[in-house]
Amino acid sequence: MKKYVLIFIAGLSSFVAFAQTDTLHVYGPGGPLSAMQECAKVFTGTTGIPVKITGGPESKWIAEAGQNADLIYGGAEYMLTQFVQNHPGMVDAATRVELYKRAAAILVRPGNPKHIATLKDLTKQGVHILDVNGAGQLGLWEDIAGKENLIGGIQKNIAGSFANTALAIDAWKKDGSYDAWITYASWHQNLKDITQVVELPLALRLYRGTPVALTLTSRHSQQGKQFVQFLQSPRGHAIFKKWGWE
């Protein structure tokens, strides 16, 4: 009897291992993570193809992605380009597509206690700005401020600069002295309890894209293509719009 139990367990282990290799593994930064996760959930419910989305700073997932990544997405076009340059032979450039754009805005504290209504308000004395110098936001505030000749005025009010959004969110939560943050309006969807959005006028609004591509080492390229097609579909677009994309 014990022999048959061992055989059954061995067979079950083989099945679990096989099922894991069938999972579609998708990696990228934290910005599009919520939208990608919801898309994955709906896609799996429709097709039965399991999808695991891993998002956040690249350093946290690059080793694992090197072993099993099927798709890589970016929080801006330049991010995926940098990824390709830093990891040659990993991304299939021929499969790269753009999904949807998201607009920059100013995030402030709930109730907007510093009464920030315009970009120029960020140059006022006593306003403390949080900055992300990377992770899809590299040069974001400068590109916007340059249109209004406000680069110097905003720079002097930057009280803290962080390498990625995860670090910035942690600082925003812990340090109430930060009054404003020029970032993507989409981040408000994840931070509704601690932020309020001040939209920029159309003339100042700046957008960045959301690229995705298959890897050259993907073991599930057909399923990966199916998932990309879903992301590009009206249903996928509706999910991204829910999370702040256009």
C-alpha positions as CSV (number, residue, x, y, z in Angstrom):
1,M,0.0,0.0,0.0
2,K,2.9,2.3,0.9
3,K,4.4,1.7,-2.5
4,Y,1.2,2.9,-4.3
5,V,1.0,6.0,-2.1
6,L,4.6,6.9,-3.0
7,I,3.9,6.4,-6.7
8,F,0.7,8.6,-6.5
9,I,2.7,11.3,-4.7
10,A,5.5,11.2,-7.3
11,G,2.9,11.4,-10.1
12,L,1.2,14.3,-8.3
13,S,4.5,16.1,-8.0
14,S,5.1,15.7,-11.7
15,F,1.7,17.1,-12.5
16,V,2.4,20.2,-10.3
17,A,5.7,20.8,-12.0
18,F,4.1,20.5,-15.4
19,A,1.3,22.9,-14.4
20,Q,3.9,25.5,-13.2
21,T,5.7,25.4,-16.5
22,D,2.4,26.2,-18.2
23,T,2.1,29.5,-16.3
24,L,2.8,32.6,-18.4
25,H,5.3,34.8,-16.5
26,V,5.2,38.5,-17.0
27,Y,7.6,41.0,-15.5
28,G,7.9,44.8,-15.4
29,P,7.8,47.9,-13.1
30,G,5.2,48.8,-10.5
31,G,3.4,51.6,-12.4
32,P,1.3,49.4,-14.7
33,L,1.2,46.5,-12.2
34,S,-2.4,46.9,-11.0
35,A,-3.8,47.2,-14.6
36,M,-1.7,44.2,-15.8
37,Q,-2.8,42.1,-12.8
38,E,-6.5,42.7,-13.5
39,C,-6.0,42.0,-17.2
40,A,-4.2,38.7,-16.3
41,K,-7.1,37.7,-14.0
42,V,-9.7,38.4,-16.7
43,F,-7.6,36.7,-19.4
44,T,-7.1,33.6,-17.3
45,G,-10.8,33.4,-16.5
46,T,-11.6,33.6,-20.2
47,T,-8.9,31.3,-21.6
48,G,-7.9,29.1,-18.7
49,I,-4.2,30.1,-19.3
50,P,-2.6,31.0,-15.9
51,V,-0.7,34.3,-15.9
52,K,1.6,35.5,-13.1
53,I,2.5,39.2,-13.1
54,T,5.5,40.3,-11.1
55,G,6.0,44.0,-10.8
56,G,8.3,46.5,-9.0
57,P,11.9,47.6,-9.1
58,E,13.9,45.5,-11.6
59,S,16.4,44.4,-9.1
60,K,13.8,42.4,-7.2
61,W,12.8,40.2,-10.1
62,I,15.5,40.2,-12.8
63,A,17.2,37.0,-11.6
64,E,13.9,35.1,-11.7
65,A,12.9,36.7,-15.0
66,G,16.2,35.4,-16.5
67,Q,14.9,31.9,-15.9
68,N,11.3,32.0,-16.9
69,A,10.1,35.3,-18.3
70,D,7.7,35.1,-21.2
71,L,6.9,38.9,-21.5
72,I,8.5,42.1,-20.3
73,Y,6.5,45.4,-20.0
74,G,7.7,48.9,-19.4
75,G,6.4,51.9,-17.5
76,A,7.6,54.2,-20.4
77,E,9.1,53.5,-23.8
78,Y,12.6,54.4,-22.6
79,M,12.4,51.9,-19.8
80,L,11.9,49.0,-22.1
81,T,14.6,50.3,-24.4
82,Q,17.0,50.5,-21.4
83,F,16.0,47.0,-20.4
84,V,16.9,45.7,-23.9
85,Q,20.3,47.5,-23.8
86,N,21.1,46.2,-20.3
87,H,20.0,42.6,-21.0
88,P,20.9,41.8,-24.6
89,G,19.4,38.6,-26.1
90,M,16.5,38.6,-23.7
91,V,13.7,40.6,-25.4
92,D,12.3,39.8,-28.9
93,A,12.3,43.3,-30.4
94,A,10.2,42.2,-33.3
95,T,7.2,41.5,-31.0
96,R,7.4,44.9,-29.2
97,V,4.1,46.8,-29.2
98,E,2.8,50.0,-27.5
99,L,-0.3,49.6,-25.3
100,Y,-1.7,52.8,-23.9
101,K,-0.5,56.2,-22.7
102,R,-0.9,57.8,-19.3
103,A,-0.7,61.5,-18.5
104,A,1.4,63.3,-15.9
105,A,-0.3,65.3,-13.1
106,I,0.4,66.8,-9.7
107,L,-0.4,64.6,-6.7
108,V,-1.1,66.6,-3.5
109,R,-2.2,65.7,0.0
110,P,-6.0,65.1,0.5
111,G,-7.8,68.4,0.8
112,N,-4.9,70.1,-0.9
113,P,-3.7,72.1,2.2
114,K,-1.1,74.1,0.2
115,H,-3.8,75.1,-2.3
116,I,-1.8,74.0,-5.3
117,A,-3.8,74.6,-8.5
118,T,-1.1,75.3,-11.1
119,L,2.4,74.3,-12.0
120,K,3.6,77.7,-10.9
121,D,2.3,77.1,-7.4
122,L,5.0,74.5,-7.0
123,T,7.6,77.3,-7.0
124,K,6.1,79.1,-4.0
125,Q,8.2,79.4,-0.8
126,G,7.3,76.6,1.7
127,V,6.2,74.0,-0.9
128,H,8.1,70.8,-0.6
129,I,8.2,68.6,-3.7
130,L,8.9,64.8,-3.9
131,D,10.7,63.7,-7.0
132,V,11.3,60.3,-8.7
133,N,14.5,60.4,-10.7
134,G,13.9,57.2,-12.7
135,A,11.4,54.3,-13.1
136,G,9.5,55.9,-15.9
137,Q,9.6,59.4,-14.4
138,L,13.2,60.3,-15.4
139,G,13.1,64.0,-16.5
140,L,9.3,64.1,-16.3
141,W,8.9,67.2,-14.2
142,E,11.7,69.0,-16.1
143,D,10.0,68.3,-19.5
144,I,6.8,69.9,-18.1
145,A,8.4,72.8,-16.2
146,G,10.5,73.8,-19.2
147,K,7.3,74.7,-21.1
148,E,6.6,77.4,-18.5
149,N,10.2,78.4,-17.8
150,L,9.8,77.1,-14.3
151,I,12.7,74.6,-14.1
152,G,14.7,76.6,-11.6
153,G,11.8,77.5,-9.4
154,I,10.6,73.9,-9.1
155,Q,14.1,72.5,-8.7
156,K,14.8,74.7,-5.6
157,N,11.6,73.2,-3.9
158,I,12.5,69.5,-4.5
159,A,12.9,68.2,-0.9
160,G,13.7,64.6,-1.8
161,S,14.5,62.6,-4.9
162,F,14.1,58.8,-5.1
163,A,15.2,56.2,-7.6
164,N,11.8,54.5,-8.0
165,T,8.2,54.9,-7.1
166,A,8.2,52.3,-4.4
167,L,10.7,54.4,-2.4
168,A,8.7,57.5,-3.2
169,I,5.5,56.1,-1.9
170,D,7.2,55.0,1.3
171,A,8.6,58.5,1.8
172,W,5.2,60.1,1.0
173,K,3.5,57.9,3.7
174,K,6.2,58.4,6.3
175,D,7.0,62.1,5.8
176,G,4.0,64.4,5.8
177,S,6.2,67.4,4.9
178,Y,6.0,66.5,1.2
179,D,3.3,68.6,-0.3
180,A,3.4,67.6,-4.0
181,W,4.7,65.1,-6.5
182,I,4.8,65.5,-10.3
183,T,4.1,61.9,-11.4
184,Y,1.5,60.0,-13.4
185,A,-2.2,60.6,-12.6
186,S,-2.6,56.9,-12.7
187,W,-0.8,56.5,-9.3
188,H,-3.8,58.2,-7.6
189,Q,-5.8,55.0,-8.3
190,N,-3.5,53.1,-6.0
191,L,-3.1,55.9,-3.5
192,K,-6.6,57.3,-3.2
193,D,-6.5,57.5,0.6
194,I,-3.3,59.7,0.7
195,T,-3.4,61.7,-2.5
196,Q,-5.5,64.1,-4.5
197,V,-5.0,64.9,-8.2
198,V,-4.3,68.3,-9.7
199,E,-4.6,67.9,-13.4
200,L,-2.3,69.8,-15.7
201,P,-3.8,71.9,-18.6
202,L,-3.7,70.3,-22.0
203,A,-0.8,72.6,-23.1
204,L,1.4,71.3,-20.3
205,R,0.2,67.7,-20.2
206,L,2.9,65.1,-20.9
207,Y,2.4,61.5,-21.7
208,R,4.5,58.3,-21.6
209,G,3.7,55.0,-23.1
210,T,3.4,51.4,-21.9
211,P,5.3,49.0,-24.1
212,V,5.3,45.2,-23.9
213,A,7.3,42.5,-25.7
214,L,7.9,38.7,-25.7
215,T,11.2,37.3,-24.6
216,L,13.4,35.4,-26.9
217,T,13.5,32.5,-24.4
218,S,9.8,32.2,-23.8
219,R,8.5,28.7,-23.7
220,H,5.0,29.9,-24.2
221,S,5.2,32.3,-27.1
222,Q,1.8,31.4,-28.5
223,Q,0.1,32.0,-25.2
224,G,2.1,35.2,-24.8
225,K,0.9,36.5,-28.1
226,Q,-2.7,35.7,-27.0
227,F,-2.2,37.7,-23.8
228,V,-0.8,40.7,-25.8
229,Q,-3.8,40.5,-28.1
230,F,-6.0,40.6,-25.0
231,L,-4.1,43.6,-23.7
232,Q,-4.7,45.4,-27.0
233,S,-8.4,44.5,-27.1
234,P,-11.3,46.8,-26.1
235,R,-11.7,44.7,-22.9
236,G,-8.0,45.2,-22.0
237,H,-8.2,48.9,-22.9
238,A,-11.2,49.3,-20.6
239,I,-9.2,47.8,-17.7
240,F,-6.3,50.2,-18.3
241,K,-8.6,53.2,-18.5
242,K,-10.0,52.1,-15.1
243,W,-6.5,52.4,-13.7
244,G,-5.8,55.8,-15.1
245,W,-4.6,55.3,-18.7
246,E,-6.1,56.9,-21.8
